[in-house]
Amino acid sequence: MSKLPVISGSIAVKTFSKFGFTVSRQTGSHVIMEKAGLDVTLSVPLHTGLKRGTLGNLIRDAGLTVDDFIGDALKTLPHSTLRSNRIAASLPFMQKSLPESPSTG
């Protein structure tokens, strides 16, 4: 299982939408999402950085795997939205586009 990145709530909402969840309403800083045929309601906080535990619980409640979610979420994100290039470096599809680190020597 991959380590969860720190992403914003709005990116999480967009990614859950790709898996068939729709926004039913917004209450304060939380977007409420539902999916037809599932008895699940997701309450996604619109924070700049979701805590990994919160994101993991949302993914589990949605019936998704972490690998499916982050694979779909991170394919379209610019590197500036990731909090750590270490996470990006561990994903095969992002390794070629990472900047080279200067060597000390």
C-alpha positions in Angstrom: 0.0 0.0 0.0 1.3 3.4 -0.9 1.8 6.2 1.5 -0.9 8.8 1.4 0.1 12.2 0.1 -1.2 15.5 1.7 -3.6 16.9 -0.8 -6.2 19.6 -0.6 -9.9 19.0 0.0 -10.8 20.3 -3.4 -8.5 17.9 -5.1 -10.1 15.1 -3.0 -13.5 16.2 -4.2 -12.4 16.1 -7.8 -10.9 12.7 -7.4 -14.0 11.2 -5.7 -16.1 12.7 -8.5 -14.1 10.6 -11.0 -15.1 7.5 -9.1 -18.8 8.4 -9.4 -19.5 10.5 -6.3 -21.5 13.6 -6.7 -21.7 16.7 -4.5 -25.0 16.8 -2.8 -24.5 19.9 -0.7 -21.9 22.0 1.2 -22.2 22.7 4.9 -19.6 25.3 6.0 -16.2 24.1 4.9 -17.3 20.5 4.3 -18.6 19.1 0.9 -21.1 16.3 1.3 -20.7 13.7 -1.5 -23.0 10.7 -2.3 -22.9 7.9 -4.9 -26.0 6.3 -6.3 -26.4 2.7 -5.2 -24.1 3.1 -2.2 -25.3 3.8 1.3 -22.3 6.0 2.0 -22.0 9.7 2.5 -18.6 11.4 2.4 -18.0 14.6 4.3 -14.8 16.1 2.7 -13.3 19.1 4.5 -12.2 21.8 2.1 -8.9 22.4 3.9 -5.6 23.2 2.1 -4.1 20.0 3.4 -6.2 17.0 4.5 -4.6 14.9 7.2 -3.6 11.5 6.0 -5.8 9.7 8.5 -8.9 11.7 7.4 -8.1 11.0 3.7 -7.5 7.3 4.4 -10.8 7.0 6.2 -12.7 8.8 3.3 -11.0 6.4 0.8 -12.0 3.4 2.9 -15.5 4.6 3.4 -15.8 5.1 -0.4 -14.9 1.5 -1.0 -11.7 2.4 -2.8 -8.1 1.3 -2.4 -5.4 3.8 -1.6 -3.4 2.9 -4.7 -6.4 3.5 -7.0 -7.2 6.8 -5.4 -3.7 8.3 -5.4 -3.0 6.9 -8.9 -6.0 8.8 -10.2 -5.5 11.9 -8.1 -1.8 12.4 -8.7 -1.8 11.8 -12.5 -3.3 15.2 -13.1 -1.6 17.2 -10.3 1.4 19.6 -10.8 4.3 18.8 -8.6 3.7 22.1 -6.6 0.6 20.6 -5.0 2.6 17.7 -3.5 4.1 18.4 -0.1 7.0 16.0 -0.7 8.9 15.1 -3.8 9.8 11.9 -2.0 6.2 10.7 -2.5 6.3 11.7 -6.1 9.7 9.9 -6.6 8.1 6.7 -5.4 5.5 6.8 -8.1 6.8 5.4 -11.4 4.8 7.7 -13.7 6.3 10.8 -12.0 10.0 9.8 -11.8 10.9 11.1 -15.2 9.4 14.6 -14.6 11.1 15.3 -11.3 14.0 17.9 -11.4 17.5 16.5 -10.9 19.0 17.3 -7.6 22.4 18.9 -7.7 25.2 16.6 -6.7 27.6 17.7 -4.1 31.1 16.7 -4.6 
